[in-house]
Amino acid sequence: MLKQDQEIFNILLESVSEGVIIVDNLRHIVDLNGTAEAIFGYKKSELLQQELDILIPSNYHKKHAQHFKSFIKDGKKRSMGEASDIYGLKKTGDIIDIEVELNPFVIYDKTYVMALVKDISRVKEIEKNLMLKSSALQSASNGIIITDALKEDNPIIYFNAAFQKLTGFSSKEILNNNCRFLQGTDRDQKPLLQLRQAIKKGESCQITIRNYKKDGALFWNDLYIMPIINNKGVVTHFIGIQNDVTERKRAEAERNHLATIFHESLNEIYVFDAHSLEFINVNYGAQKNIGYTLNELRQMTPLDLKIDENEIAFRKTIETLRNKNVEKIELETTHQRKDGSIYPVEVHLQLSNLGDKDVFVAIILDITERKNYTTKLEKEVEERTQQLEVALTKEKELNELKTKFLSLVSHEFKTPLSGILTSSVLLSKYQLTEHQEKRDKHIKTISDKVHYLNNILNDFLSLEKLETGKLTYNFTHFKLSKVLDEVIYNANMLLKKGQSIKYPNNIDDFSLYQDEKTVTLILTNLINNAIMYSPAHTCISIAVTVHKAQTIIKIKDQGIGIPLKDQKSIFERYFRAENVINTQGTGIGLNIVKNHLENIGGTINFESEENKGTTFTITFPNTVKQ
């Protein structure tokens, strides 16, 4: 090449923005420009006449040599790395990402290749970072959207997987739409005004609003929006971060509900520190009855309300709770109001915790009326006893029967009431979301006890009407299935774990002309007994046979059965078999059932084997004879 041509060539070589490396057909470097020197970190003198492998990572040498031969043979211009990444090797040993374009040319019958090289390491790094950030957005647990503030109606241009999972909408329904579709028709929310103003002003904003999923389900959305501003101060985009706080909202509502119960309870409720004994909180019912304000009470302890009780004795009383020897203490004492008046109380005291602090919760019942009633009742009983001492034998037997009745009522009412009271107290203890299972347990206890008390009251009312002759029957036409549906629905609330009731088949068309209320009471007694005296994981089956003139219903359980020696007395009033003495019951249910059946022209009998189960069979006419 002439010297003048060489100079022109060198000028052109240096004017090219890419790195230029020229090699001969033996892959020896014959020339390069300053950009190539800068890319690979070599001086030109260090690379001339060197093999091209000096600029290629060693693990690519063999493959590159093969590609070079193929390229020389083909003799056409092309780019390298269209199907895979290309790497270069710097003098420092660092491997860099490069783009290469190969251009073959011939000078004086000799083939050369000019490689145009670009260092794209920075571009690759940026792409990698963008991919990482995109992956992070997609894997975030919060829903994330990006809207275009420069387009009309601020449409969504990006959303992550969490947002789609949270809302349930399809990509088509999300992209290019304003996010107000999440509000459905519920757009009259105060926080939305704050949101619109923030968007209008191009400011950040955090609100909690009601949103709706595609299936219409409500969720509470803790929404944070942040503007993206370009270098000219123009808001180009908004980023919205969604957080489903539905459970938190439910917990708050539940806490507020429990707080309302606490403050609106007619009983006195006190919470005081287990160490200092100072009151922490006192409900409105207590403040009203005792006469002190909450601020006054917070400077006091339970000892300030008691008469003639010192601190040592009181601390000794509550020590059993502190040591967790018992779960609850019940006692009677006397309290003094701010005005000096005194009144008898029943105290239910339990140890609890408030955050990391041990506290006592005391539920105080004003038993003034109970005491007055008890005194009056004791006096009346004493007078009646004196009269009965000179009465006839029949009157003495009646007195014994009434005494037994009062004892029975006292026992059967006190036990479920105590269970209701205990569960009510414990409900205030379990206030966190994770305590829901414990709350459900106590709520079920309250429900079961209330149903039990309701059944006892129904029995007593029936008994009283039967004895006094005040009972009248109201005969109407009704579907037998309607009565059974109602009885079984109520009985399901009493089922033990794993228990079930097998419903009779093909009774929808059976109609009766009977006293519907009486038939309901009879079936309720028998089915509830079957549940009570049967263990868990057993089945109570009901079979119905309807003949032309009468209906036969069999109720079979897999329970404890009736001992043979007790079977003859099972329908006697107040009689209870020896194997159910420790089970709640009045002993009057079967007596009432038998009396009602006889009054409407029916009968009852049974078959029973101890520890295997009992089958009661009732028969009554389809149409009563009036």
HUURJO-V972572 format. One record per residue. N is the residue number from 1. RES is the residue in one letter. PHI is phi in whole degrees, -180 to 180 (NA if undefined). NEAR is the number of other C-alpha atoms within 10 Angstrom. D_CENTER is the distance of its C-alpha to the mean C-alpha in Angstrom with 1 decimal. Layout:
# HUURJO-V972572
N&RES&PHI&NEAR&D_CENTER, N&RES&PHI&NEAR&D_CENTER
This chain:
# HUURJO-V972572
1&M&NA&9&86.0, 2&L&-65&7&88.3, 3&K&-58&8&87.6, 4&Q&-64&9&87.1, 5&D&-63&10&84.6, 6&Q&-62&11&82.8, 7&E&-65&12&82.4, 8&I&-62&11&81.1, 9&F&-61&13&78.7, 10&N&-65&14&77.4, 11&I&-62&12&76.9, 12&L&-64&11&74.8, 13&L&-61&19&72.9, 14&E&-78&16&71.9, 15&S&-81&12&71.0, 16&V&-74&13&68.3, 17&S&-74&14&64.8, 18&E&-80&20&63.5, 19&G&-73&22&64.7, 20&V&-119&22&67.7, 21&I&-129&24&68.9, 22&I&-112&21&71.9, 23&V&-125&22&72.6, 24&D&-88&21&75.5, 25&N&-71&14&75.4, 26&L&-99&14&75.2, 27&R&69&18&72.0, 28&H&-92&17&73.9, 29&I&-76&23&72.9, 30&V&-112&19&75.8, 31&D&-167&19&74.4, 32&L&-162&24&71.2, 33&N&-103&22&70.5, 34&G&-64&19&69.1, 35&T&-64&21&65.6, 36&A&-64&24&65.5, 37&E&-58&20&66.7, 38&A&-66&14&63.9, 39&I&-65&19&61.3, 40&F&-97&21&62.4, 41&G&83&14&63.8, 42&Y&-103&16&67.3, 43&K&-83&15&70.7, 44&K&-57&16&72.6, 45&S&-65&11&75.3, 46&E&-78&9&72.8, 47&L&-107&19&71.7, 48&L&-59&17&75.0, 49&Q&71&14&76.2, 50&Q&-82&15&73.0, 51&E&-70&16&71.2, 52&L&-60&21&68.1, 53&D&-59&18&66.0, 54&I&-62&16&66.1, 55&L&-105&19&63.5, 56&I&-124&18&61.3, 57&P&-55&17&58.8, 58&S&-58&11&60.6, 59&N&-72&8&58.1, 60&Y&-108&13&59.2, 61&H&-59&15&63.0, 62&K&-62&10&63.8, 63&K&-65&9&61.7, 64&H&-66&15&63.1, 65&A&-60&15&66.7, 66&Q&-66&10&66.2, 67&H&-63&13&64.7, 68&F&-64&15&67.5, 69&K&-60&14&70.2, 70&S&-63&11&68.5, 71&F&-67&17&68.3, 72&I&-59&17&72.0, 73&K&-67&9&73.0, 74&D&-72&10&71.0, 75&G&72&15&72.2, 76&K&-117&11&69.7, 77&K&-67&14&67.6, 78&R&-163&14&63.9, 79&S&-98&12&60.7, 80&M&-94&16&59.2, 81&G&83&13&55.5, 82&E&-67&10&54.6, 83&A&-102&6&52.7, 84&S&-155&7&51.6, 85&D&-74&10&51.5, 86&I&-114&17&54.8, 87&Y&-126&20&55.3, 88&G&-115&22&58.1, 89&L&-119&20&59.3, 90&K&-82&19&60.3, 91&K&-59&14&63.0, 92&T&-73&9&60.4, 93&G&95&12&58.8, 94&D&-72&10&55.7, 95&I&-98&16&54.6, 96&I&-124&19&53.9, 97&D&-81&17&52.7, 98&I&-136&20&55.7, 99&E&-114&20&56.8, 100&V&-132&22&60.3, 101&E&-119&16&62.7, 102&L&-101&19&65.8, 103&N&-131&17&69.1, 104&P&-80&20&72.2, 105&F&-153&16&75.7, 106&V&-123&10&79.3, 107&I&-129&8&82.0, 108&Y&52&6&85.4, 109&D&65&7&84.2, 110&K&-118&9&81.6, 111&T&-88&15&77.9, 112&Y&-129&21&75.4, 113&V&-128&24&71.6, 114&M&-103&21&70.1, 115&A&-104&23&66.5, 116&L&-93&20&64.6, 117&V&-115&20&61.7, 118&K&-120&18&58.6, 119&D&-85&21&56.3, 120&I&-109&15&52.8, 121&S&-58&15&51.0, 122&R&-64&11&49.6, 123&V&-63&12&48.5, 124&K&-62&14&46.8, 125&E&-63&12&45.0, 126&I&-64&12&43.8, 127&E&-61&12&42.6, 128&K&-62&12&40.8, 129&N&-63&12&39.1, 130&L&-64&12&38.1, 131&M&-64&12&36.7, 132&L&-63&12&34.7, 133&K&-65&12&33.4, 134&S&-64&13&32.6, 135&S&-63&12&30.7, 136&A&-63&12&28.8, 137&L&-64&18&27.8, 138&Q&-69&17&26.8, 139&S&-91&13&24.8, 140&A&-63&14&23.0, 141&S&-77&16&19.2, 142&N&-83&18&19.7, 143&G&-73&24&21.2, 144&I&-129&23&24.9, 145&I&-131&24&27.6, 146&I&-127&22&31.3, 147&T&-113&25&33.3, 148&D&-96&20&37.1, 149&A&-74&20&38.2, 150&L&-88&12&41.8, 151&K&-99&12&41.1, 152&E&-63&8&40.8, 153&D&70&13&37.4, 154&N&51&19&35.9, 155&P&-75&21&34.6, 156&I&-76&22&32.1, 157&I&-115&15&34.1, 158&Y&-152&15&31.6, 159&F&-147&21&27.9, 160&N&-99&20&26.0, 161&A&-63&16&23.9, 162&A&-64&20&20.6, 163&F&-64&22&21.5, 164&Q&-68&17&22.3, 165&K&-65&13&19.2, 166&L&-65&18&17.1, 167&T&-96&21&19.3, 168&G&81&16&20.5, 169&F&-85&16&24.1, 170&S&-81&11&27.2, 171&S&-59&11&29.6, 172&K&-63&8&32.1, 173&E&-77&13&29.8, 174&I&-95&22&28.9, 175&L&-64&17&32.3, 176&N&66&17&35.0, 177&N&-122&15&32.8, 178&N&-71&17&31.7, 179&C&-73&17&28.0, 180&R&-66&13&28.0, 181&F&-62&17&27.0, 182&L&-71&21&23.3, 183&Q&-88&17&23.8, 184&G&57&13&25.0, 185&T&-98&10&26.8, 186&D&-90&13&24.7, 187&R&-106&16&27.3, 188&D&-98&9&28.2, 189&Q&-114&12&25.9, 190&K&-56&10&27.6, 191&P&-61&14&26.2, 192&L&-66&17&27.8, 193&L&-64&11&31.2, 194&Q&-62&14&30.7, 195&L&-64&19&29.8, 196&R&-64&12&32.8, 197&Q&-66&12&35.1, 198&A&-65&17&34.0, 199&I&-65&18&34.7, 200&K&-62&10&38.0, 201&K&-89&11&39.0, 202&G&69&20&37.8, 203&E&-118&15&35.5, 204&S&-74&16&32.2, 205&C&-161&17&29.3, 206&Q&-132&16&25.6, 207&I&-140&14&23.6, 208&T&-121&18&20.1, 209&I&-132&18&20.3, 210&R&-85&18&18.7, 211&N&-121&23&19.2, 212&Y&-133&20&18.9, 213&K&-75&18&18.6, 214&K&-61&16&21.4, 215&D&-81&9&19.7, 216&G&91&12&19.3, 217&A&-70&9&15.5, 218&L&-78&15&15.0, 219&F&-140&20&13.7, 220&W&-86&19&14.7, 221&N&-111&21&17.3, 222&D&-87&17&18.7, 223&L&-103&19&22.1, 224&Y&-121&17&25.0, 225&I&-116&22&28.4, 226&M&-140&18&31.6, 227&P&-80&22&35.1, 228&I&-109&19&37.3, 229&I&-115&13&40.9, 230&N&-81&10&44.0, 231&N&-70&6&47.2, 232&K&-99&6&48.6, 233&G&81&8&45.8, 234&V&-98&13&44.4, 235&V&-74&18&40.7, 236&T&-100&16&40.4, 237&H&-147&22&36.7, 238&F&-125&23&33.3, 239&I&-102&19&30.4, 240&G&-117&23&26.9, 241&I&-113&19&23.8, 242&Q&-104&21&20.5, 243&N&-136&20&17.2, 244&D&-75&19&13.9, 245&V&-114&16&12.4, 246&T&-60&15&10.2, 247&E&-63&12&7.2, 248&R&-63&12&10.1, 249&K&-63&15&11.5, 250&R&-64&13&8.8, 251&A&-63&17&9.0, 252&E&-63&15&12.7, 253&A&-63&12&13.0, 254&E&-66&15&11.4, 255&R&-62&17&13.9, 256&N&-63&13&16.6, 257&H&-64&11&16.1, 258&L&-65&17&16.4, 259&A&-64&15&19.3, 260&T&-64&12&20.9, 261&I&-59&13&20.8, 262&F&-59&20&22.3, 263&H&-78&18&25.1, 264&E&-94&14&25.9, 265&S&-62&14&26.2, 266&L&-73&17&29.8, 267&N&-76&17&29.8, 268&E&-85&24&30.7, 269&I&-126&24&27.9, 270&Y&-121&22&29.1, 271&V&-120&24&27.4, 272&F&-136&22&30.1, 273&D&-63&20&30.7, 274&A&-70&21&31.2, 275&H&-100&12&34.2, 276&S&-82&9&36.0, 277&L&70&17&34.9, 278&E&-74&18&34.8, 279&F&-66&23&32.4, 280&I&-103&19&29.5, 281&N&-150&17&28.0, 282&V&-142&22&29.3, 283&N&-75&21&28.0, 284&Y&-64&19&30.3, 285&G&-58&17&31.3, 286&A&-69&23&32.7, 287&Q&-59&19&34.5, 288&K&-67&13&36.0, 289&N&-77&14&37.3, 290&I&-85&21&38.5, 291&G&93&16&40.1, 292&Y&-98&15&39.0, 293&T&-82&14&37.0, 294&L&-64&17&34.0, 295&N&-63&12&36.2, 296&E&-67&11&38.7, 297&L&-66&21&36.3, 298&R&-68&15&35.0, 299&Q&-98&11&38.5, 300&M&-122&16&38.6, 301&T&-129&18&37.4, 302&P&-56&18&37.0, 303&L&-64&15&40.6, 304&D&-72&16&41.8, 305&L&-99&17&40.6, 306&K&-92&15&42.1, 307&I&-108&12&45.7, 308&D&56&8&47.8, 309&E&-134&14&45.1, 310&N&-90&11&45.6, 311&E&-65&12&43.1, 312&I&-61&8&44.1, 313&A&-65&10&43.5, 314&F&-65&12&40.2, 315&R&-64&14&39.0, 316&K&-66&11&40.3, 317&T&-65&12&38.2, 318&I&-85&19&34.9, 319&E&-63&14&35.8, 320&T&-63&15&34.5, 321&L&-73&19&31.0, 322&R&-61&20&31.5, 323&N&-85&10&32.6, 324&K&61&12&29.7, 325&N&-74&9&32.3, 326&V&-136&13&30.5, 327&E&-89&13&27.1, 328&K&-151&16&28.5, 329&I&-117&15&32.0, 330&E&-119&12&33.3, 331&L&-153&10&36.7, 332&E&-112&13&39.0, 333&T&-152&13&40.8, 334&T&-126&17&42.4, 335&H&-108&22&41.2, 336&Q&-119&16&43.4, 337&R&-77&17&42.6, 338&K&-61&14&43.9, 339&D&-82&9&46.8, 340&G&95&10&47.9, 341&S&-70&9&46.9, 342&I&-118&16&45.3, 343&Y&-156&15&43.0, 344&P&-77&18&41.6, 345&V&-136&20&37.9, 346&E&-111&18&35.6, 347&V&-105&19&33.4, 348&H&-116&19&30.1, 349&L&-119&22&29.4, 350&Q&-137&24&26.6, 351&L&-89&24&26.1, 352&S&-141&21&22.9, 353&N&-142&15&22.2, 354&L&-125&12&21.8, 355&G&67&7&21.1, 356&D&-102&6&23.8, 357&K&-111&10&25.9, 358&D&-77&14&26.6, 359&V&-136&23&26.8, 360&F&-107&23&27.7, 361&V&-113&25&26.2, 362&A&-116&23&28.8, 363&I&-105&21&28.5, 364&I&-110&23&32.0, 365&L&-106&17&33.3, 366&D&-76&19&36.7, 367&I&-108&15&38.6, 368&T&-57&14&41.9, 369&E&-64&10&41.9, 370&R&-63&12&41.0, 371&K&-64&14&43.8, 372&N&-63&11&46.3, 373&Y&-66&12&45.3, 374&T&-63&12&45.6, 375&T&-62&12&49.0, 376&K&-64&12&50.1, 377&L&-64&12&48.8, 378&E&-61&12&50.6, 379&K&-66&12&53.8, 380&E&-65&12&53.6, 381&V&-63&13&53.0, 382&E&-63&12&55.9, 383&E&-63&11&58.2, 384&R&-64&12&57.2, 385&T&-63&14&57.7, 386&Q&-63&11&61.2, 387&Q&-69&12&61.9, 388&L&-71&17&60.6, 389&E&-63&12&62.9, 390&V&-106&10&65.9, 391&A&-83&11&64.3, 392&L&-72&10&64.9, 393&T&-59&11&63.2, 394&K&-64&10&61.1, 395&E&-69&14&59.9, 396&K&-64&16&59.1, 397&E&-63&12&57.1, 398&L&-64&13&55.2, 399&N&-63&16&54.5, 400&E&-63&12&53.1, 401&L&-66&14&50.9, 402&K&-68&12&49.5, 403&T&-61&13&49.0, 404&K&-63&13&47.0, 405&F&-64&14&45.0, 406&L&-62&12&44.2, 407&S&-63&12&43.2, 408&L&-63&16&41.0, 409&V&-61&16&39.3, 410&S&-59&11&38.8, 411&H&-69&14&37.2, 412&E&-71&17&35.1, 413&F&-87&17&33.7, 414&K&-66&13&33.3, 415&T&-62&13&31.2, 416&P&-67&20&28.3, 417&L&-64&15&28.7, 418&S&-64&13&28.4, 419&G&-64&17&25.2, 420&I&-64&21&23.8, 421&L&-63&14&25.0, 422&T&-61&17&23.6, 423&S&-65&20&20.1, 424&S&-63&16&20.4, 425&V&-64&20&21.5, 426&L&-68&18&18.8, 427&L&-59&19&16.1, 428&S&-71&16&17.5, 429&K&-80&19&17.4, 430&Y&-98&18&13.7, 431&Q&-109&19&12.6, 432&L&-88&12&10.4, 433&T&-59&15&6.7, 434&E&-71&10&7.6, 435&H&-91&12&9.3, 436&Q&-56&13&6.9, 437&E&-62&11&8.9, 438&K&-68&16&12.0, 439&R&-62&21&11.5, 440&D&-60&12&11.1, 441&K&-61&13&14.2, 442&H&-73&19&16.2, 443&I&-64&17&15.4, 444&K&-65&16&16.7, 445&T&-59&19&19.6, 446&I&-61&21&20.5, 447&S&-61&15&20.4, 448&D&-61&18&22.5, 449&K&-66&20&25.0, 450&V&-65&16&25.4, 451&H&-61&17&26.2, 452&Y&-63&19&28.6, 453&L&-62&18&30.3, 454&N&-62&12&30.6, 455&N&-65&17&32.3, 456&I&-62&19&34.7, 457&L&-61&14&35.7, 458&N&-62&15&36.4, 459&D&-63&22&38.6, 460&F&-64&17&40.4, 461&L&-64&13&41.0, 462&S&-63&21&42.4, 463&L&-62&20&44.5, 464&E&-63&13&46.0, 465&K&-69&13&46.9, 466&L&-64&16&48.4, 467&E&-71&10&50.5, 468&T&-88&8&51.7, 469&G&74&9&52.5, 470&K&-85&9&50.4, 471&L&-76&14&48.3, 472&T&-124&9&49.0, 473&Y&-103&13&47.7, 474&N&-115&11&46.8, 475&F&-89&17&47.6, 476&T&-143&13&46.1, 477&H&-85&13&45.4, 478&F&-157&15&41.8, 479&K&-81&15&39.9, 480&L&-63&20&39.2, 481&S&-64&18&36.0, 482&K&-63&15&34.7, 483&V&-66&18&35.1, 484&L&-64&19&33.6, 485&D&-60&12&30.5, 486&E&-66&12&29.9, 487&V&-64&20&30.6, 488&I&-70&18&28.4, 489&Y&-58&11&25.5, 490&N&-69&14&25.7, 491&A&-67&18&26.5, 492&N&-58&14&23.3, 493&M&-72&12&21.4, 494&L&-100&20&23.7, 495&L&-60&21&23.5, 496&K&-81&15&23.1, 497&K&-57&10&21.3, 498&G&83&10&23.0, 499&Q&-73&16&25.3, 500&S&-148&17&26.1, 501&I&-118&20&28.7, 502&K&-88&13&31.2, 503&Y&-81&16&32.1, 504&P&-69&16&35.9, 505&N&-95&11&37.2, 506&N&55&10&39.5, 507&I&-119&17&39.5, 508&D&-62&11&38.6, 509&D&-95&8&42.2, 510&F&-85&16&43.2, 511&S&-118&16&44.1, 512&L&-127&19&45.4, 513&Y&-118&17&47.6, 514&Q&-147&21&46.3, 515&D&-86&18&44.4, 516&E&-60&19&40.8, 517&K&-64&13&39.4, 518&T&-69&18&41.4, 519&V&-61&19&40.4, 520&T&-62&16&36.7, 521&L&-63&20&37.3, 522&I&-61&19&39.2, 523&L&-66&19&36.6, 524&T&-61&22&33.7, 525&N&-60&19&35.7, 526&L&-69&21&36.5, 527&I&-71&21&33.1, 528&N&-63&21&31.3, 529&N&-63&16&34.0, 530&A&-60&27&33.4, 531&I&-67&24&29.7, 532&M&-64&18&30.5, 533&Y&-98&19&33.4, 534&S&-114&24&31.9, 535&P&-76&18&29.9, 536&A&-62&16&26.5, 537&H&62&12&26.6, 538&T&-125&18&29.6, 539&C&-118&19&30.5, 540&I&-104&21&32.1, 541&S&-109&18&34.3, 542&I&-123&19&36.0, 543&A&-120&15&39.3, 544&V&-126&19&41.2, 545&T&-126&15&44.9, 546&V&-112&16&46.6, 547&H&-99&10&50.4, 548&K&-63&8&52.7, 549&A&-110&10&53.1, 550&Q&-146&15&50.2, 551&T&-117&19&46.6, 552&I&-119&18&45.5, 553&I&-124&18&42.0, 554&K&-112&20&41.1, 555&I&-120&21&37.9, 556&K&-114&24&37.7, 557&D&-123&26&35.4, 558&Q&-118&24&35.4, 559&G&-92&25&35.3, 560&I&-79&20&37.6, 561&G&74&23&40.4, 562&I&-114&24&43.2, 563&P&-55&16&45.9, 564&L&-57&11&49.3, 565&K&-70&10&51.0, 566&D&-95&14&48.5, 567&Q&-66&15&48.4, 568&K&-70&9&51.5, 569&S&-108&12&49.8, 570&I&-66&18&46.4, 571&F&-97&21&47.0, 572&E&-75&15&48.6, 573&R&-65&16&46.9, 574&Y&72&18&45.0, 575&F&-79&17&45.7, 576&R&-134&19&43.0, 577&A&-64&16&43.6, 578&E&-66&11&43.9, 579&N&-87&15&40.9, 580&V&-126&13&38.5, 581&I&-59&10&39.9, 582&N&-89&7&36.8, 583&T&-105&10&34.4, 584&Q&-59&14&33.6, 585&G&168&19&35.9, 586&T&-104&19&38.8, 587&G&77&18&41.3, 588&I&-116&20&42.1, 589&G&-59&27&39.8, 590&L&-68&22&42.3, 591&N&-63&17&45.2, 592&I&-65&22&43.8, 593&V&-57&25&43.0, 594&K&-63&18&46.6, 595&N&-63&18&48.2, 596&H&-63&22&46.3, 597&L&-61&19&47.2, 598&E&-65&14&50.8, 599&N&-69&12&50.9, 600&I&-102&20&49.7, 601&G&85&15&52.1, 602&G&-112&19&49.7, 603&T&-139&18&49.5, 604&I&-141&19&47.1, 605&N&-147&12&47.7, 606&F&-152&14&45.8, 607&E&-130&13&46.1, 608&S&-149&20&44.3, 609&E&-134&16&44.6, 610&E&-58&14&43.1, 611&N&70&14&40.0, 612&K&-122&13&40.2, 613&G&131&19&39.1, 614&T&-138&22&40.5, 615&T&-123&22&41.3, 616&F&-97&18&42.1, 617&T&-122&18&44.3, 618&I&-116&22&44.8, 619&T&-131&19&47.4, 620&F&-150&20&48.2, 621&P&-68&21&50.3, 622&N&-69&21&48.9, 623&T&-127&20&51.1, 624&V&-73&17&51.9, 625&K&-89&9&55.5, 626&Q&-90&5&55.8
